[in-house]
Amino acid sequence: MSHPTEQESRDPSPLKVKRLVRIDRLYTPSEIPQFSAHFPASELSGLVEPPVFQQTLFEINERLRDAFGLSRRSALRTVLGFTTLYCSEIFLASSMEAELDGLSRYLADQNKNVYRPLGIYFADPRRTAFLHLDIIVES
């Protein structure tokens, strides 16, 4: 008996998974997850233009910096959470969660408008705990 993958069960118009391209995480001294913007020409050549791909990776990395980095907003929410014994988090999503939700919406939009018509799509990096970024390619 065949079971659909997690991505296929959530997507109303799934592509059959033929190939998986993994973009490695860059392990820098920072704890902020970032992905290599190197275009994997051997796997994606002819499917997507390198500048389009690199702009998407730049935006993903920028949103991850916003989510995991220190900012006044995240510091304010931490102080607010501490002073309210974290009851404020019942009503306010953490700034990191809000940023990661924005990343998910961005990827869904890019997949719908740019990548799905080309026969590929980006999986949400939360699925892999930000260890790598999966790109699913339909042949």
KAPEGI-V877358 format. One line per field, one symbol per residue. phi: phi as a letter, one per 40 degrees, with the letter a starting at -180 (. if undefined). A space follows every 50 residues. Layout:
BEGIN
phi=???
END
This chain:
BEGIN
phi=.cbccdccccccbccccbbbbbbcccccdccccbbcccccdccbdgcacd ccccccccccccccccccccaccccccccccccbfgcccccbcccccccc cccccccccccccbcdccgbacccccdbfgcabcbcbcc
END
